[in-house]
């Protein structure tokens, strides 16, 4: 995190760490790589433009297997347009394709020696036949525009940041009023938003990170929905 002084730095850090431990229950508490970047700034759009200038890929391709072209693709123009809109909080999750354990791959630089290294399997179709070949986050870049995000308590804002960083929902969506994510519906502070993480939020987080990665996407979504609705009845 940058741009935040104590005691507010510790408030945000403690909320994020607590929720991360809940999401990754049973796993090592310390990450081998710090890949969540949070900027607190007086001008979110200006800060985003600086980040984009310094890294046009926004972290895509960083620590990437290079299994597909998307691993080194520039962010979509639609994503850039949304990230340039004035918002209280904005984020971008950089992704990479992570092959399943045991997949045999060959490192190659292809026809252009100056291009990025690619990891090519003996059979790309075979790679994606392994259900545990999936997308993973390489970086999450989050920018908090302090003037625009004013209104909530620091505890509310910290819970919002922690939940958004772990789930990365779509920017600009209108969220369920029973979720901390409704804090900035219509990109402005909502006075009636929850004061802290709700049972819905916690159930969603646990279901999301506890879902069976071997299921097809539709079945996995159905499992998450079932777990959340069962938990909050």
N, C-alpha and C positions, 0 to 999 in steps of 0.2 A: 504494500500500500504506500502511496505517496500523497503528500499534500494535506495530511491530517495530523493534528497535534494531540498530545495527551490532555485529558483522559479519554478523548473520543476515539483515538486509535485503538486503545485497549478494549473499548466497548465493542467496536466492530469486529476486532480480531477474536474476541472471546465468543461472540455469537456465531461467527463463521466456523470456528474450531469445534464448538459444541454440536452444531448441526452436521458438520462433516463427520464427526465421530459416530453420530446416529446413523447417517447414511451408509457409512462403511463399517458397520458394526462387525466385530470379530477380525478386522484386518489391522495391520500395523498402523499405529497412531501417527507416525511421522512419514511424510511423503519424501521419496527420493528426489523428486523434482518439484520445484515451486512453479506452478503454471497458472496461477490466478493473479492477474495484474489489475489492481484497483487504483484509479486516479481520482482524487478529490480536487475539484478545480472551480474557479470562479467563472469559467466559460467553457462548457462542455464541448461545443462545436469546434471551437478553436483548438482545444486539446485533442479532439479526434483527428482533425486535419493534420496536426503535428505527428500524431502516432502513425497515420496513414502515409505521410511523407517519409517517415523513417523506416517503415516496414509496410510496403504496398500489399504484401500477402497477409498481413495481420496475424502472423503466426502459422499460417497454413504451410505445410511442408517442413516446418521445424520439427525435428525429431520424428520424421515421417519414414515409413517403410518404402514409400515410392511405389506402392503396389499398383496404383492406378493413376491416370492423368490428374484426377481430382486432387490428389495429394499435393500437387504443386500448382494448382489452378488459382488464379486471382479470385478474390471474393466477387460475387455477383454484383452488377451495377445496382440492382434493386436493394441489396443489402447496404451498399455504400450510401445510397440516397436516404434510406431510413436512418442510418447512423449519423447523417449530417443534419437531420431534423432536430430542432431544439427540444430536448427532453430532460426531465429531472434525473433519470438514470438510463444509460444505454449500455448494451453489451454485445459482444461478438464472440461466438465459440468457434475456434479454429479446430478443424477435424482432420484425421488421418485414417487410412484403412489399416487395421491391425489384423494380420493373418492369424489363423488359428495355430495353436501349439502343434508342432510336428510337421507343419507345411514346409516342403522342400522348396527353397527359392534360390535363384541365381542372381548375383549382383552384376549389372551390366550398365554401361554408359550409353548404349544405343549407337545410333549412327552419328550423333554429334558429340564429339569428345568434350566440348565445352559445356554441354547440357548437364542437368542434375542426374545423379546416379539413380537408376531404377532397380527395383527388386522384381524380377520376373520369375514366376513359377513355371515349372514344366508344363502346367496346364492352368491357365487363369480360371477356366470353368471349374477345374478341380478344387482350386483354392476356395472359391465361393460356394462350393458344395459343402465345405466345412461350416456348419452354422455358427461356430464361434469366430469366424472371420467377420469382423464387424467394425463399424466406425468408432473411434475413440477421440476424446478431446485432447489436443496437444496444448492449447492455451485458451484461457478465457480472459478477454480484455473487457473491463467494466469501467465506465466513466460516470462519476457522480457530479452533477452540476449543482454546487451548493446553493446558489441563489434560487434556482428553480425547484430544488428538492426541499426547501424550507417548509416547515409546518408540523411534521410529526416529531415525536420524541426521538432521542438518539437510539433508544431501545427499539422502537418501531422501525426506524430506518435501518438499523443493524440487522434486524430479522429479515427485512425485505431484501437487503443486499445478500445475506447468507442464503436465503431460499432461491433467489434469482440466479446466484452463481452456481448452485447445484442443479438447477433444472433448466435454465436458459429458455424460458418460453419466448414466444414470438413477440417482438417489439410492436407496440401499438395496439395489442389486443385489449379488449375489455374483459376483466377477470371477475370471477365469481366473488360476490360480496363477502362470502365467508372465508376468504383467503387473504393473507397478508399482501398478496400480489395486487389486490384492488386498491392499495394505498395511493397509486398514481394512475387510476383509470382516467382516460381522456388526457393523459400527460399532465395532470395537475393533482395536487394533494387533495385527498378525499377525507373530510372531517370524520365521516362515519365508518372509516375502515377499521378493521380489528386493531387492537392495541398491541398485539403480539402474535406469534405463530399460533394457528388454530389447530384443532384436532383434524380438520380436513387437510391442512398443510402437512402435518406430521404423517398422516396416513398416506398421502400422496407420495411423500418422499420415501417412506419405507417400502411402498409398493413398487415405485419406480426402480429403486436400487436392489430390490429383492426379486424382481421378475426373472423368470427363466430365460436366459439368453439363447437357448436352443430352440425356443418356440418361433414359429413364423410371426411376422410383424403383427398381423391381425389378431392372432391368438394371444400374443404378448400384451397387446392393448386391452383385450377383453379381460385378461388376468388382472392387469393393473386396475381397471375399472371395478371389477368384482371385489378386489381387496379393499379398495378405498370405500366403496359403498357399504361393505360389510362392517368396516371399522367404525364408521360414523353413524350407523343406525342407532 
